Amino acid sequence: MIPYIIMILSFLLDGLLTNYLPYLEGTLTLFTPQLTLISIFMIYPFFKKQEKKYYIIAFTLGFLYDLFYTNLLFFNGLLFLGIACFTRWIYKNYEINSIRLLLYLSLIIVLYESLTGIILYIFQLVPITFMRVFYKITHSLLLNILYGEGLYFLLKWLPKKYKKTRLN
């Protein structure tokens, strides 16, 4: 139940925050939300034994993200699926703690924004430059890392009856 609450909350917060936080180039904000992406990384431990279900959830969440926020059908679905595969690789090969989480969340954001920029540039969907991608990455990190760290500590302090697996 906990991972579904996290996903729904992150999805709704993404929509809410993008409406109220200025995040276009030239604004003075450091808060570009990618909370749904962070939630995909944070919920993996709940699906360690159900990886197929995890991949289906990641793709579905990306598809819904496209449907409600971007109007690029299957674009984020496939990107979120790729991020889910990368997340699985991180969790299988490395231990997660609060310090390393900063690095992993940063990698996830950089990977997502870079892949988005490359795909948008290749298919000329929107005019994009390296500086815009760099701007989006740098302005995505602060809010999303704080959200990920907050989720990490919240999940770590939950009673054992609510979580069926350890986070690291």
Secondary structure by P-SEA (a helix, b strand, c coil): caaaaaaaaaaaaaaaaaaccccccccccccccaaaaaaaaaacccccccaaaaaaaaaaaaaaaaacccccccaaaaaaaaaaaaaaaaaacccccaaaaaaaaaaaaaaaaaaaaaaaaaaccccccaaaaaaaaaaacaaaaaaaaaaaaaaaaccccccccccc
